[in-house]
Every structure is written in C-alpha cells, then in structure tokens.
Amino acid sequence: MEYDDREPWDVIEWALTTFSQRRIAVCTSFQVDGMAILDMAWRVDPSVRVFTVDTGRMPQETYDLIQAVRDRYGMEIELHHPDTQEVAKMVNQHGQDLFLTSVPLRLTCCDVRKVRPLVRVLGELDGWITGLRRDQWATRSNIRKIEIDHDHGGLIKVNPLADWTEEEVWEYLQANEVPHNALYDKGYKTIGCAPCTRAVEPGAEQRSGRWWWEKAPPRSAGCTARWRRAASSMS
C-alpha cells in the first residue's frame, strides 16, 4: 500500500479527504494511542467525527478525560452504549461480574458490552481510524496503515500509528501537550473496563494488566478466535 511508509498525519489526511465526513470516524478508547490519533485528526479537520464505546464499566478517570477532550478541542464525542436489554439479560443470568467466572463468560461480557455496540456504529461507516500499533500484541503484528476490514463488512480500516512505538506515541503527546488518562500516572499500561485492568510493575508487558486472573488461554479454537477479534477491535 503506497501509504504504508507515510507519516500518521498524512494517512489521516488521506482518509478524511477520501471519505465523506459522516462516513468515516476516529474510534478511540482514550488510551494514549487513541489520544494521539484524535489530536492529529483534529489538526487535519476540527470537525472530525469521533466515537467511543462506553461499556458501562469504564473508570471515572476515562470519563474525566472525555470531558477534558470536549473542553480542550471543542468537539463532540459520540458515546455508544450496549443494548440495555442485552446487558440486563446477561447480568440476570450470570451476575454483574461474570467475567471473573470463566474465559467464555468474559468473552460474553466483552461481546455484549463492547463488540456489539462497535459493530452497530461501524455499520454506519465506510471507514474508521484506529490507534492500533504492530508492537502492541502478536495478533496486530501484520496490520497495515490502510487495509480492508473483513471482520466488519469490508469497510476501510486506517491504522496511522501501525509502525510507531509506545515511546514515539508518548513523545508526540508530550510535544503537543495532549491530555492523557490519569491512570497512566498510577502505573497502568493499558486501560479498559475498570474491573478488568489494573496497574502493573515498571517494565511489565503492556497488556499484563488485563484479565490477570486468567491462568490459561481459552480451550476452544472458536473462543480463541472470538477473543482475539474482540480484544483487537479498539484502542
């Protein structure tokens, strides 16, 4: 792909000028990568569409950052929520903290609270822009800066930071005074739902703070594939 060696802001500019305004959007979970993408996209087009999935279990620090983004950039942030009836049915059957019981139930929780709302909003789009990087996880090692998203109907998925490192992302945030989630200052390296992420020791692997109570991977190949799709969907 001709844009794979281009700078992130060049890739973002291509995306925002190629697709109509309401048919492409930045997807962010307000981690550092997503904040870098949000800032770059805003500099290209201050009216860029930005959305996130509010699972209903996000830490207060994430909500505080969302408000800080609204105040600083003057932009609207779309919060997409899980279906209340689907959540109620799941909780009534398995309990509020079902994700602690087994990997399949944790996958169910992720599916209901995160994946399904994401799929619904992606159905409105021709393309989406993420903060995914190749060095984040083994399943992301081959992502391209512009690729076809076969998991979501063939729309265009844009990953401008694909070849960046975590250090480069932090350097960008610091150089441009981009706000970040306060949990990073408390030892978090990844931030998702409040019950499912925690602080880790310095030097720990980036995603070691997620689902730490799970001692073994999912047993079935189907569960493994679904888990990877869910976990790789957002940044």
Disulfide bonds with the S-S distance in Angstrom:
none
